[in-house]
């Protein structure tokens, strides 16, 4: 694969998350009944960062959880004979809460659909809002993000790679050709 273009660096990612945190607080009129859930793997890291941004603005700690959508995927049988299942950690009640679901890249919408199915198994939230660092288009399902760090128009033969310090040792977003 050949890297086409860097899109976001560490500072730009931080600014995007700070802006999204302001938008979340404004839209929800504060942080009352707000919880944040990240989709494993990179969505979980972004969820923690987003919660820290909210805390800096509103001086309130927001509960943060993670979901592993592996068993909820519609392509599970095509993944592997033994797919790796990680742990979902939602150690708080989501009943009647405003859930901010966080992922790194919104593409077809299938990952988000899987996460929505899993979240509903934990209770009935007041609402679920979607926050993504990158929206690259090409939706296959009627899903859209409420909060977007950056829209990046891409072709089908491109991949958006989000690299985060916690997983990759650096913060950046790049578009690469398949």
Backbone as ProteinMPNN parsed JSONL, in Angstrom:
{"seq_chain_A": "XXXXXXXXXXXXXXXXXXXXXXXXXXXXXXXXXXXXXXXXXXXXXXXXXXXXXXXXXXXXXXXXXXXXXXXXXXXXXXXXXXXXXXXXXXXXXXXXXXXXXXXXXXXXXXXXXXXXXXXXXXXXXXXXXXXXXXXXXXXXXXXXXXXXXXXXXXXXXXXXXXXXXXXXXXXXXXXXXX", "coords_chain_A": {"N_chain_A": [[0.838, -1.18, 0.0], [0.418, 2.24, -0.714], [1.097, 5.326, 0.731], [-0.952, 8.059, 0.3], [-1.669, 10.681, 1.181], [-1.052, 12.648, 4.059], [-3.471, 13.488, 6.499], [-4.419, 14.394, 9.025], [-2.571, 15.616, 11.801], [-1.046, 15.168, 15.075], [-1.713, 17.496, 16.61], [-3.883, 18.508, 15.15], [-5.737, 16.44, 15.451], [-6.203, 16.594, 18.198], [-7.359, 19.17, 18.348], [-9.685, 18.735, 16.835], [-11.047, 16.868, 18.448], [-11.449, 18.442, 20.741], [-13.147, 20.413, 19.706], [-15.341, 18.814, 18.994], [-16.1, 17.967, 21.551], [-17.008, 20.376, 22.668], [-19.228, 20.773, 20.976], [-20.797, 18.558, 21.659], [-21.424, 19.073, 24.356], [-22.824, 21.477, 24.041], [-25.008, 20.737, 22.345], [-26.313, 18.884, 23.967], [-26.996, 20.374, 26.082], [-25.292, 20.602, 28.324], [-23.778, 18.166, 30.55], [-25.345, 16.39, 31.872], [-26.62, 13.184, 32.541], [-25.046, 12.054, 30.555], [-23.102, 9.675, 28.804], [-20.202, 8.015, 27.513], [-19.274, 5.82, 24.947], [-16.916, 3.837, 23.447], [-16.028, 2.253, 20.375], [-14.249, -0.678, 20.157], [-11.167, -0.917, 18.495], [-9.65, 1.57, 18.216], [-11.674, 3.486, 18.478], [-12.291, 3.305, 21.148], [-10.064, 4.44, 22.426], [-10.291, 7.029, 21.448], [-12.725, 7.696, 22.606], [-12.056, 7.869, 25.328], [-10.302, 10.031, 25.226], [-12.029, 12.016, 24.308], [-13.792, 12.174, 26.466], [-12.037, 13.253, 28.336], [-11.62, 15.752, 27.2], [-14.208, 16.81, 27.456], [-14.342, 16.905, 30.228], [-12.41, 18.869, 30.798], [-13.708, 21.103, 29.829], [-16.271, 21.174, 31.082], [-15.755, 20.422, 33.637], [-16.476, 17.948, 34.699], [-16.563, 14.506, 35.299], [-17.185, 12.091, 32.941], [-18.815, 8.98, 32.538], [-17.108, 6.312, 30.902], [-17.168, 3.772, 28.509], [-16.568, 0.658, 26.702], [-17.211, -1.104, 23.644], [-17.111, -4.276, 22.11], [-17.605, -5.275, 18.989], [-17.454, -7.669, 17.651], [-18.966, -10.17, 17.778], [-21.365, -9.257, 16.855], [-21.196, -8.604, 14.264], [-22.146, -8.556, 10.781], [-20.691, -9.974, 9.048], [-19.359, -12.02, 10.272], [-18.808, -14.774, 9.842], [-17.151, -14.617, 7.687], [-14.851, -13.473, 8.59], [-12.864, -14.994, 10.145], [-11.952, -18.367, 11.067], [-11.779, -18.599, 13.82], [-12.567, -15.909, 15.221], [-11.113, -13.089, 16.937], [-12.264, -12.231, 20.031], [-12.868, -9.533, 22.023], [-13.184, -7.787, 25.178], [-16.227, -6.362, 26.133], [-16.857, -3.468, 27.926], [-18.96, -1.982, 29.867], [-19.554, -0.478, 32.528], [-21.642, 0.789, 33.818], [-24.978, 2.032, 34.082], [-26.933, 2.324, 31.203], [-29.512, 2.907, 30.782], [-31.983, 5.198, 29.947], [-30.029, 7.135, 29.483], [-27.966, 9.559, 27.759], [-26.209, 8.463, 25.207], [-23.045, 8.713, 23.851], [-21.707, 7.413, 21.128], [-18.613, 6.35, 19.964], [-16.32, 6.271, 17.281], [-13.471, 5.636, 15.133], [-13.371, 5.855, 12.242], [-15.972, 6.498, 10.001], [-17.535, 4.641, 7.624], [-18.977, 2.434, 5.75], [-21.067, 2.098, 7.522], [-21.714, -0.229, 8.736], [-20.235, -1.16, 10.961], [-21.073, 0.624, 12.946], [-23.798, -0.02, 12.996], [-23.648, -2.601, 14.081], [-22.6, -1.976, 16.615], [-24.711, -0.469, 17.657], [-26.675, -2.447, 17.911], [-25.509, -4.028, 19.896], [-25.344, -2.196, 22.04], [-28.054, -1.778, 22.661], [-28.64, -4.166, 23.852], [-27.774, -3.715, 26.395], [-29.536, -2.023, 27.59], [-32.074, 0.574, 27.459], [-31.296, 3.402, 26.067], [-31.813, 6.966, 26.435], [-31.135, 8.399, 24.168], [-28.967, 7.818, 21.356], [-26.048, 9.094, 20.164], [-23.753, 9.707, 17.516], [-20.268, 9.98, 17.302], [-17.514, 10.607, 15.32], [-14.095, 10.48, 14.333], [-13.262, 10.634, 11.673], [-15.176, 10.987, 8.741], [-15.666, 9.278, 5.924], [-17.448, 8.838, 3.895], [-19.384, 6.872, 1.463], [-21.565, 5.272, 2.391], [-23.437, 2.355, 3.212], [-25.564, 1.823, 4.722], [-28.323, 3.53, 6.302], [-26.978, 5.607, 8.066], [-25.628, 8.267, 9.946], [-23.17, 10.544, 11.175], [-23.324, 12.471, 14.186], [-21.437, 14.116, 15.211], [-18.464, 15.161, 13.815], [-15.04, 14.894, 13.271], [-13.468, 15.359, 10.956], [-14.391, 15.526, 7.56], [-13.581, 13.44, 4.91], [-13.373, 13.083, 1.62], [-13.235, 10.106, -0.202], [-12.049, 7.513, -2.444], [-13.214, 4.252, -3.452], [-11.013, 2.602, -3.605], [-9.271, 3.455, -1.716], [-7.916, 3.687, 1.594], [-8.566, 4.832, 4.848], [-6.36, 5.45, 7.292], [-6.22, 5.538, 10.681], [-4.047, 6.399, 13.075], [-3.123, 5.979, 16.353], [-1.551, 7.086, 19.329], [-1.758, 5.369, 21.587], [-2.058, 2.857, 20.472], [-0.472, 2.724, 18.183], [1.797, 4.235, 18.532], [2.031, 6.826, 17.589], [0.219, 9.819, 16.67], [-1.846, 10.279, 14.014], [-3.594, 10.753, 10.908], [-4.018, 9.214, 7.835], [-4.406, 8.866, 4.275], [-4.36, 6.025, 2.307], [-3.512, 4.14, -0.623], [-4.987, 1.15, -1.836]], "CA_chain_A": [[0.0, 0.0, 0.0], [1.165, 3.489, -0.847], [0.461, 6.447, 1.409], [-1.249, 9.157, -0.62], [-1.633, 12.011, 1.781], [-1.39, 12.801, 5.479], [-4.684, 14.287, 6.614], [-4.399, 15.042, 10.335], [-1.452, 15.312, 12.691], [-1.413, 15.09, 16.492], [-2.368, 18.736, 17.03], [-5.178, 18.606, 14.472], [-6.625, 15.467, 16.091], [-6.568, 17.177, 19.497], [-8.301, 20.276, 18.1], [-10.956, 18.163, 16.376], [-11.715, 16.294, 19.618], [-11.885, 19.557, 21.598], [-14.319, 21.013, 19.054], [-16.446, 17.865, 19.121], [-16.531, 18.003, 22.958], [-17.832, 21.589, 22.803], [-20.486, 20.529, 20.276], [-21.569, 17.587, 22.448], [-21.951, 19.779, 25.532], [-23.826, 22.451, 23.584], [-26.209, 20.061, 21.833], [-26.976, 18.185, 25.062], [-27.237, 21.368, 27.138], [-24.508, 20.182, 29.482], [-23.325, 16.78, 30.588], [-26.271, 15.591, 32.686], [-27.03, 11.898, 31.961], [-24.213, 11.764, 29.384], [-22.087, 8.632, 28.899], [-19.471, 7.859, 26.263], [-18.909, 4.43, 24.688], [-16.062, 3.722, 22.27], [-15.973, 0.968, 19.681], [-12.872, -1.183, 20.161], [-10.071, -0.532, 19.33], [-9.303, 2.997, 18.237], [-12.806, 4.257, 18.978], [-12.204, 3.302, 22.61], [-9.062, 5.448, 22.796], [-10.869, 8.342, 21.15], [-13.772, 7.941, 23.603], [-11.385, 8.334, 26.554], [-9.791, 11.385, 24.958], [-13.194, 12.899, 24.221], [-14.253, 12.368, 27.846], [-11.09, 14.181, 28.966], [-11.922, 17.084, 26.65], [-15.454, 17.242, 28.094], [-14.011, 17.223, 31.621], [-11.701, 20.154, 30.801], [-14.667, 22.171, 29.534], [-17.405, 21.181, 32.011], [-15.252, 20.024, 34.958], [-17.277, 16.812, 35.153], [-16.108, 13.209, 34.79], [-18.238, 11.359, 32.229], [-18.512, 7.547, 32.455], [-16.641, 5.857, 29.592], [-17.157, 2.325, 28.333], [-16.144, 0.174, 25.386], [-17.934, -2.245, 23.085], [-16.463, -5.102, 21.094], [-18.726, -5.638, 18.114], [-17.104, -8.866, 16.884], [-20.057, -11.147, 17.679], [-22.543, -8.596, 16.291], [-20.916, -8.283, 12.859], [-22.918, -9.315, 9.809], [-19.743, -10.733, 8.243], [-18.573, -12.791, 11.236], [-18.347, -16.036, 9.261], [-16.128, -14.331, 6.676], [-13.669, -12.924, 9.254], [-11.889, -16.043, 10.426], [-12.548, -19.528, 11.709], [-11.838, -18.251, 15.242], [-12.337, -14.467, 15.363], [-10.671, -12.632, 18.253], [-13.316, -11.509, 20.733], [-12.35, -8.762, 23.152], [-14.152, -7.578, 26.243], [-17.075, -5.171, 26.225], [-16.857, -2.962, 29.298], [-19.893, -0.896, 30.17], [-19.728, -0.683, 33.963], [-22.606, 1.775, 34.281], [-26.302, 1.847, 33.505], [-27.211, 3.222, 30.068], [-30.958, 3.138, 30.739], [-32.374, 6.611, 29.948], [-28.858, 8.001, 29.367], [-27.585, 10.038, 26.436], [-24.993, 7.726, 24.889], [-22.236, 9.166, 22.726], [-20.977, 6.281, 20.573], [-17.426, 6.93, 19.336], [-15.482, 5.419, 16.434], [-12.434, 6.402, 14.441], [-13.745, 6.145, 10.85], [-17.299, 6.092, 9.535], [-17.411, 4.262, 6.217], [-20.234, 1.867, 5.249], [-22.08, 2.165, 8.564], [-21.948, -1.568, 9.283], [-19.657, -1.227, 12.313], [-21.977, 1.362, 13.824], [-25.012, -0.833, 13.14], [-23.319, -3.669, 15.031], [-22.458, -1.368, 17.939], [-26.059, -0.113, 18.104], [-27.323, -3.689, 18.337], [-24.935, -4.432, 21.185], [-25.746, -1.226, 23.068], [-29.457, -2.013, 23.029], [-28.643, -5.31, 24.761], [-27.418, -3.224, 27.73], [-30.606, -1.194, 28.115], [-32.72, 1.474, 26.505], [-30.853, 4.768, 26.313], [-32.686, 8.07, 26.011], [-30.743, 8.592, 22.774], [-27.602, 7.453, 20.997], [-25.471, 10.018, 19.188], [-22.52, 9.155, 16.963], [-19.126, 10.873, 17.121], [-16.419, 9.946, 14.6], [-12.987, 11.361, 13.986], [-13.256, 10.778, 10.217], [-16.288, 10.486, 7.928], [-15.109, 9.149, 4.571], [-18.499, 8.619, 2.907], [-19.627, 5.519, 0.936], [-22.48, 4.573, 3.278], [-24.291, 1.273, 2.731], [-26.715, 1.819, 5.614], [-28.744, 4.907, 6.576], [-26.36, 6.034, 9.321], [-24.802, 9.466, 9.805], [-22.57, 10.988, 12.43], [-23.786, 13.722, 14.773], [-20.231, 14.917, 15.453], [-17.418, 14.696, 12.905], [-13.78, 15.615, 13.355], [-13.134, 15.816, 9.612], [-14.921, 14.794, 6.406], [-12.546, 13.197, 3.906], [-13.886, 12.342, 0.46], [-12.302, 9.062, -0.621], [-12.531, 6.567, -3.45], [-13.343, 2.901, -2.898], [-9.71, 1.93, -3.563], [-8.441, 4.097, -0.705], [-8.152, 3.323, 2.996], [-8.211, 5.874, 5.803], [-5.688, 4.852, 8.44], [-6.114, 6.352, 11.884], [-2.996, 5.877, 13.947], [-3.192, 6.645, 17.648], [-0.399, 6.834, 20.181], [-2.016, 4.232, 22.469], [-2.011, 1.613, 19.7], [0.499, 2.767, 17.093], [2.984, 5.003, 18.897], [1.954, 8.191, 17.067], [-1.12, 10.303, 16.327], [-1.995, 10.834, 12.679], [-4.558, 10.139, 10.006], [-3.493, 9.26, 6.477], [-5.129, 8.126, 3.241], [-3.452, 5.162, 1.561], [-4.115, 3.388, -1.729], [-4.917, -0.326, -1.658]], "C_chain_A": [[0.882, 1.241, 0.0], [0.402, 4.621, -0.163], [0.301, 7.605, 0.432], [-1.039, 10.509, 0.031], [-1.882, 11.943, 3.281], [-2.565, 13.767, 5.588], [-4.705, 15.079, 7.92], [-3.128, 14.651, 11.077], [-1.949, 15.34, 14.128], [-2.192, 16.321, 16.95], [-3.755, 18.871, 16.405], [-6.195, 17.627, 15.064], [-7.113, 16.022, 17.421], [-7.579, 18.305, 19.335], [-9.669, 19.757, 17.674], [-11.728, 17.58, 17.558], [-12.227, 17.38, 20.558], [-13.137, 20.216, 21.016], [-15.536, 20.11, 19.195], [-16.983, 17.861, 20.552], [-17.411, 19.225, 23.212], [-19.202, 21.38, 22.157], [-21.386, 19.582, 21.06], [-22.21, 18.272, 23.643], [-23.048, 20.754, 25.122], [-25.124, 21.763, 23.161], [-27.01, 19.404, 22.954], [-27.258, 19.077, 26.261], [-26.551, 20.967, 28.452], [-24.16, 18.712, 29.408], [-24.2, 15.876, 31.448], [-26.713, 14.351, 31.913], [-26.237, 11.509, 30.714], [-23.225, 10.648, 29.708], [-21.441, 8.489, 27.531], [-19.046, 6.402, 26.137], [-18.12, 4.381, 23.381], [-16.092, 2.324, 21.692], [-14.507, 0.536, 19.631], [-12.348, -1.291, 18.748], [-9.893, 0.969, 19.341], [-10.446, 3.899, 18.688], [-12.803, 4.339, 20.497], [-11.197, 4.344, 23.091], [-9.609, 6.849, 22.574], [-11.965, 8.692, 22.156], [-13.16, 8.469, 24.901], [-10.866, 9.757, 26.38], [-10.931, 12.397, 24.926], [-13.747, 13.186, 25.625], [-13.331, 13.333, 28.593], [-11.324, 15.615, 28.481], [-13.19, 17.647, 27.295], [-15.172, 17.672, 29.533], [-13.296, 18.57, 31.732], [-12.662, 21.327, 30.61], [-15.692, 22.307, 30.653], [-17.022, 20.781, 33.433], [-16.071, 18.879, 35.566], [-16.769, 15.536, 34.498], [-17.289, 12.455, 34.19], [-17.872, 9.871, 32.225], [-18.144, 7.152, 31.024], [-16.618, 4.334, 29.575], [-16.676, 1.966, 26.944], [-17.041, -0.981, 24.948], [-17.057, -2.949, 22.059], [-17.582, -5.669, 20.234], [-18.531, -6.96, 17.386], [-18.289, -9.814, 16.699], [-21.332, -10.562, 17.082], [-22.361, -8.282, 14.798], [-21.761, -9.136, 11.924], [-22.017, -10.135, 8.886], [-18.866, -11.626, 9.111], [-18.012, -14.068, 10.626], [-17.265, -15.823, 8.216], [-14.831, -13.818, 7.304], [-12.563, -13.953, 9.408], [-12.621, -17.208, 11.07], [-12.737, -19.276, 13.201], [-11.563, -16.762, 15.405], [-11.945, -14.114, 16.798], [-11.777, -11.792, 18.87], [-12.684, -10.828, 21.943], [-13.494, -8.486, 24.123], [-14.916, -6.267, 26.081], [-17.091, -4.754, 27.68], [-17.761, -1.74, 29.398], [-20.294, -1.114, 31.624], [-20.656, 0.36, 34.588], [-23.909, 1.512, 33.55], [-26.488, 2.82, 32.339], [-28.699, 3.51, 29.914], [-31.256, 4.63, 30.902], [-31.196, 7.585, 29.924], [-28.712, 8.471, 27.926], [-26.233, 9.407, 26.144], [-24.314, 8.364, 23.675], [-21.405, 7.963, 22.297], [-19.826, 6.845, 19.75], [-16.699, 5.883, 18.501], [-14.47, 6.285, 15.704], [-12.861, 6.807, 13.031], [-15.159, 5.648, 10.58], [-17.198, 5.862, 8.037], [-18.762, 3.73, 5.749], [-21.383, 2.005, 6.241], [-22.322, 0.829, 9.24], [-21.374, -1.746, 10.691], [-20.573, -0.536, 13.306], [-23.265, 0.582, 14.045], [-24.793, -1.954, 14.153], [-23.236, -3.128, 16.452], [-23.824, -0.976, 18.505], [-26.801, -1.347, 18.622], [-26.804, -4.128, 19.7], [-25.362, -3.487, 22.303], [-27.163, -1.479, 23.565], [-29.585, -3.226, 23.944], [-28.326, -4.899, 26.198], [-28.507, -2.34, 28.345], [-31.174, -0.301, 27.037], [-32.303, 2.906, 26.81], [-31.904, 5.78, 25.874], [-32.419, 8.375, 24.537], [-29.309, 8.097, 22.59], [-27.16, 8.419, 19.916], [-24.119, 9.459, 18.759], [-21.474, 10.243, 16.767], [-18.01, 10.083, 16.434], [-15.322, 10.955, 14.3], [-13.004, 11.665, 12.493], [-14.533, 10.217, 9.62], [-15.786, 10.465, 6.494], [-16.163, 8.88, 3.495], [-18.671, 7.146, 2.565], [-20.539, 4.679, 1.822], [-23.263, 3.5, 2.553], [-25.564, 1.171, 3.563], [-27.075, 3.272, 5.936], [-28.279, 5.389, 7.96], [-25.532, 7.268, 9.036], [-24.29, 9.87, 11.175], [-23.169, 12.312, 12.877], [-22.622, 14.685, 14.975], [-19.103, 14.32, 14.621], [-16.173, 15.559, 13.088], [-13.394, 16.193, 12.007], [-13.808, 14.91, 8.585], [-13.802, 14.664, 5.39], [-13.169, 12.428, 2.753], [-12.824, 11.341, -0.008], [-12.902, 8.273, -1.773], [-12.582, 5.195, -2.79], [-11.996, 2.186, -2.807], [-8.733, 2.603, -2.59], [-8.854, 3.613, 0.686], [-7.754, 4.52, 3.848], [-7.613, 5.165, 7.014], [-5.592, 5.865, 9.563], [-5.089, 5.665, 12.77], [-3.015, 6.688, 15.235], [-2.045, 6.17, 18.528], [-0.58, 5.578, 21.024], [-1.846, 2.887, 21.77], [-0.82, 1.567, 18.75], [1.772, 3.559, 17.399], [3.052, 6.397, 18.332], [0.514, 8.528, 16.736], [-1.098, 10.892, 14.93], [-3.095, 10.101, 11.936], [-3.996, 10.303, 8.608], [-4.415, 8.475, 5.549], [-4.088, 7.321, 2.471], [-4.224, 4.46, 0.448], [-3.971, 1.915, -1.441], [-3.873, -0.893, -2.59]], "O_chain_A": [[1.94, 1.28, 0.627], [-0.777, 4.849, -0.435], [1.265, 8.07, -0.178], [-0.329, 11.368, -0.492], [-2.806, 11.267, 3.731], [-2.639, 14.75, 4.85], [-4.973, 16.28, 7.924], [-2.669, 13.512, 10.996], [-3.143, 15.517, 14.371], [-3.223, 16.191, 17.61], [-4.696, 19.305, 17.071], [-7.379, 17.948, 15.167], [-8.299, 15.932, 17.737], [-8.545, 18.391, 20.093], [-10.696, 20.281, 18.106], [-12.939, 17.779, 17.66], [-13.319, 17.255, 21.113], [-14.073, 20.538, 21.747], [-16.636, 20.583, 19.483], [-18.194, 17.763, 20.752], [-18.435, 19.129, 23.888], [-20.223, 21.767, 22.727], [-22.6, 19.78, 21.119], [-23.395, 18.081, 23.916], [-24.083, 20.844, 25.784], [-26.21, 22.167, 23.576], [-28.24, 19.368, 22.903], [-27.698, 18.612, 27.313], [-27.151, 20.993, 29.526], [-24.235, 18.091, 28.348], [-23.84, 14.731, 31.721], [-27.132, 14.454, 30.761], [-26.714, 10.715, 29.903], [-22.584, 10.667, 30.759], [-22.054, 8.803, 26.511], [-18.527, 5.813, 27.084], [-18.598, 4.829, 22.34], [-16.173, 1.335, 22.422], [-13.643, 1.262, 19.141], [-13.084, -1.742, 17.87], [-9.981, 1.583, 20.404], [-10.199, 4.975, 19.231], [-13.261, 5.328, 21.069], [-11.457, 5.054, 24.063], [-9.418, 7.742, 23.4], [-12.119, 9.857, 22.521], [-13.686, 9.406, 25.502], [-10.982, 10.584, 27.285], [-10.807, 13.501, 25.456], [-14.124, 14.319, 25.926], [-13.799, 14.14, 29.395], [-11.235, 16.566, 29.257], [-13.24, 18.828, 27.64], [-15.699, 18.681, 30.0], [-13.552, 19.329, 32.666], [-12.454, 22.408, 31.162], [-15.959, 23.413, 31.124], [-17.863, 20.798, 34.333], [-16.323, 18.844, 36.771], [-16.569, 15.491, 33.284], [-18.285, 12.213, 34.873], [-16.724, 9.531, 31.937], [-18.775, 7.591, 30.062], [-16.117, 3.693, 30.499], [-16.41, 2.836, 26.114], [-17.56, -1.732, 25.774], [-16.363, -2.32, 21.26], [-18.406, -6.451, 20.707], [-19.376, -7.335, 16.572], [-18.582, -10.217, 15.574], [-22.286, -11.299, 16.828], [-23.27, -7.758, 14.154], [-22.062, -10.291, 12.226], [-22.502, -10.896, 8.048], [-17.744, -11.954, 8.724], [-16.855, -14.409, 10.869], [-16.533, -16.758, 7.89], [-13.812, -13.735, 6.618], [-11.468, -13.798, 8.867], [-13.746, -17.07, 11.551], [-13.74, -19.691, 13.78], [-10.43, -16.382, 15.7], [-12.388, -14.757, 17.75], [-12.181, -10.771, 18.312], [-12.048, -11.475, 22.775], [-14.629, -8.907, 23.901], [-14.321, -5.203, 25.914], [-17.312, -5.578, 28.567], [-17.372, -0.623, 29.058], [-21.246, -1.837, 31.917], [-20.475, 0.759, 35.739], [-23.929, 0.844, 32.516], [-26.226, 4.014, 32.483], [-29.104, 4.263, 29.029], [-30.832, 5.249, 31.878], [-31.352, 8.745, 30.306], [-29.255, 7.87, 26.999], [-25.228, 9.768, 26.757], [-24.924, 8.533, 22.62], [-20.501, 7.542, 23.018], [-20.039, 7.728, 18.92], [-16.486, 4.756, 18.946], [-14.594, 7.509, 15.663], [-12.73, 7.973, 12.659], [-15.496, 4.507, 10.898], [-16.828, 6.757, 7.278], [-19.625, 4.527, 5.38], [-22.547, 2.028, 5.841], [-23.061, 0.761, 10.222], [-21.981, -2.422, 11.522], [-20.82, -1.059, 14.392], [-23.77, 0.529, 15.167], [-25.659, -2.22, 14.986], [-23.742, -3.749, 17.387], [-24.067, -1.135, 19.702], [-27.473, -1.289, 19.652], [-27.579, -4.552, 20.558], [-25.706, -3.936, 23.396], [-27.429, -1.4, 24.765], [-30.53, -3.312, 24.728], [-28.586, -5.665, 27.126], [-28.398, -1.951, 29.508], [-30.813, -0.399, 25.864], [-32.869, 3.552, 27.691], [-32.768, 5.483, 25.05], [-33.349, 8.581, 23.756], [-28.548, 7.978, 23.55], [-27.812, 8.549, 18.88], [-23.427, 8.815, 19.546], [-21.736, 11.281, 16.158], [-17.611, 9.02, 16.909], [-15.588, 12.13, 14.047], [-12.789, 12.806, 12.084], [-14.935, 9.101, 9.947], [-15.511, 11.515, 5.913], [-15.825, 8.713, 2.323], [-18.174, 6.273, 3.276], [-20.301, 3.483, 1.984], [-23.702, 3.697, 1.42], [-26.526, 0.515, 3.163], [-26.217, 4.151, 5.852], [-29.076, 5.553, 8.884], [-24.823, 7.336, 8.032], [-24.905, 9.572, 12.199], [-23.485, 13.171, 12.053], [-22.789, 15.903, 14.921], [-18.818, 13.125, 14.709], [-16.242, 16.788, 13.065], [-13.035, 17.366, 11.908], [-13.798, 13.686, 8.719], [-13.149, 15.649, 5.045], [-13.463, 11.241, 2.892], [-11.659, 11.696, -0.186], [-14.1, 8.353, -2.045], [-12.052, 5.005, -1.695], [-11.848, 1.258, -2.012], [-7.528, 2.356, -2.634], [-9.988, 3.19, 0.909], [-6.727, 5.151, 3.6], [-8.285, 4.375, 7.677], [-4.967, 6.915, 9.42], [-5.247, 4.507, 13.157], [-2.934, 7.916, 15.215], [-1.63, 5.012, 18.476], [0.359, 4.795, 21.163], [-1.523, 1.889, 22.414], [-0.229, 0.509, 18.534], [2.716, 3.549, 16.609], [4.034, 7.102, 18.564], [-0.314, 7.638, 16.544], [-0.415, 11.886, 14.681], [-3.474, 8.984, 12.287], [-3.55, 11.387, 8.231], [-5.108, 7.55, 5.971], [-3.068, 7.857, 2.038], [-5.426, 4.219, 0.561], [-2.971, 1.473, -0.876], [-3.652, -2.104, -2.605]]}, "name": "protein", "num_of_chains": 1, "seq": "XXXXXXXXXXXXXXXXXXXXXXXXXXXXXXXXXXXXXXXXXXXXXXXXXXXXXXXXXXXXXXXXXXXXXXXXXXXXXXXXXXXXXXXXXXXXXXXXXXXXXXXXXXXXXXXXXXXXXXXXXXXXXXXXXXXXXXXXXXXXXXXXXXXXXXXXXXXXXXXXXXXXXXXXXXXXXXXXXX"}
